[in-house]
Amino acid sequence: MRSEDAPDHVDVVEGPRDQIRALLRLEVLDRVQRGEQLPVGPRGLDDEHLEGRGRERLDHRRDVEIVGHGGSVGSTRPVRLNATAVSGDAIRARLGAMNRLLLGMPAKQKPKSTFTAAERAAMKERSRELKKGKGDGEADVLAKIAAMAQPDRAMAERLHAIVKASAPALTPKTWYGMPAYARNDKVVCFFQSGAKFGTRYATLGFSDKANLDDGAMWPTAFALTKLTAVDEARIAELVKRAAG
């Protein structure tokens, strides 16, 4: 019987005797990890080393074999199990560790997540938005703004009022959980609080749908720490141009 999740070179047999054989062979790993050098013959480790001196001799075809001839356990030869029972993830993991040890490979590490917790939360928010559909976009935006901490909440409230006054054609909606303003359901600009991704400032951002082209280079995002009257006037002008 072969387990679907076992490595290709491991045959899995459920019999208790075969399980005992596999466990005995794992003694090799413990001894190698203690720094012992074990002799290796053309067909693998000696039965004495595999079975623990004086135990029952086993058919070499069912032994742990090291590919190649001669050498020692410290050499770069992978260990494989031909028809020996290996039942259970723990046993397979130890056999894999033996292979990596012999090959001088680093221990397997749990792969790190590509995205941060905040980024995963934002993606979940976007998924909910898509499932929900249009709905009452402004109510959703106001709810997100109300949930913000200061000073982001005050800036988001002022920005919301500026957009409504300067570009009434833009429709409020949430975008990845952030207040955003869209034309034909395409986001033109958005407000990202500093707490969203742990940044030291909030951000007023514009998408590629915003009509802000100015030569060969122009800004599409602005850091905000507070809003003065001059800042508000500049934002009103930017939003009006972006809405086009």
Residue pairs with C-beta under 8 A, 6 or more apart in sequence:
1 12
1 13
1 14
2 11
2 12
3 10
3 12
3 87
5 89
6 12
6 86
6 92
7 92
7 95
7 96
9 80
9 81
10 80
10 81
10 86
10 92
10 95
11 81
11 82
11 83
11 84
11 85
11 86
12 85
12 86
12 87
13 19
13 83
13 84
13 85
13 87
14 85
14 87
15 85
17 85
18 84
18 85
19 85
19 86
19 87
19 91
21 58
21 62
21 84
21 85
22 81
22 84
22 85
22 86
22 87
22 91
23 91
24 50
24 51
24 52
24 55
25 50
25 63
25 64
25 81
25 84
26 91
26 94
26 95
26 98
27 50
27 52
28 38
28 45
28 49
28 50
28 64
28 73
28 98
29 94
29 97
29 98
29 101
31 38
31 49
32 38
32 73
32 74
32 98
32 101
32 102
33 101
37 72
37 73
37 74
38 45
38 46
38 49
38 72
38 73
39 45
39 46
39 49
39 72
40 66
40 70
40 71
40 72
40 73
40 75
40 77
41 69
41 70
42 69
42 70
43 60
43 63
43 65
44 50
44 60
44 63
44 64
44 65
44 66
45 63
45 64
45 66
45 73
47 55
47 57
47 58
47 63
48 54
50 58
50 63
50 64
51 57
51 58
61 82
61 83
62 82
62 83
62 84
63 82
63 84
64 79
64 80
64 81
64 84
65 79
65 80
65 82
66 73
66 75
66 77
66 78
66 79
66 102
67 77
67 78
67 80
68 75
68 77
71 77
73 102
74 102
75 102
76 102
76 103
76 104
77 102
77 103
78 99
78 102
78 103
79 95
79 98
79 99
79 102
81 95
86 92
86 95
96 108
97 107
99 105
100 106
100 107
100 108
113 120
115 123
116 197
118 196
118 197
118 198
119 197
121 177
122 176
122 177
122 196
122 197
123 176
125 174
125 176
125 177
126 175
126 176
126 177
129 173
129 174
129 175
129 176
129 177
134 173
134 185
137 171
137 172
137 173
137 174
138 172
140 172
140 173
140 174
141 160
141 172
141 173
141 174
141 179
141 180
142 160
144 156
144 174
144 177
144 178
144 179
145 153
145 156
145 157
145 160
145 179
146 153
148 156
148 193
148 195
149 193
149 195
151 225
151 226
152 193
152 194
152 195
152 202
154 227
155 191
155 202
155 224
155 226
155 227
156 179
156 191
156 193
156 202
158 227
158 232
159 179
159 191
159 204
159 227
159 235
160 172
160 179
160 191
162 232
162 235
162 236
162 239
163 170
163 172
163 181
163 189
163 239
164 172
165 236
166 236
166 237
166 239
166 240
166 243
167 181
167 188
167 239
167 240
167 242
167 243
169 183
169 243
170 181
170 182
170 183
170 188
170 189
170 239
170 243
171 181
171 182
171 183
171 185
172 179
172 180
172 181
173 180
173 181
173 182
173 185
173 187
174 180
175 182
175 187
175 190
177 196
178 190
178 191
178 192
178 193
178 196
179 190
179 191
180 187
180 189
180 190
180 191
181 187
181 188
181 189
181 190
181 239
182 188
183 209
183 243
183 244
186 207
186 209
187 207
187 209
188 206
188 207
188 209
188 210
188 242
188 243
189 204
189 205
189 206
189 207
189 210
189 239
189 242
190 204
190 205
190 207
191 202
191 203
191 204
191 205
192 199
192 202
192 203
192 205
193 202
194 200
194 201
194 202
201 223
201 224
201 225
202 223
202 224
202 225
203 221
203 222
203 223
203 224
204 221
204 222
204 224
204 235
205 220
205 221
205 222
206 212
206 220
206 221
206 238
206 242
207 220
208 220
210 220
210 241
210 242
210 243
210 244
211 241
211 242
211 243
211 244
212 218
212 219
212 220
212 238
212 241
212 242
224 231
227 235
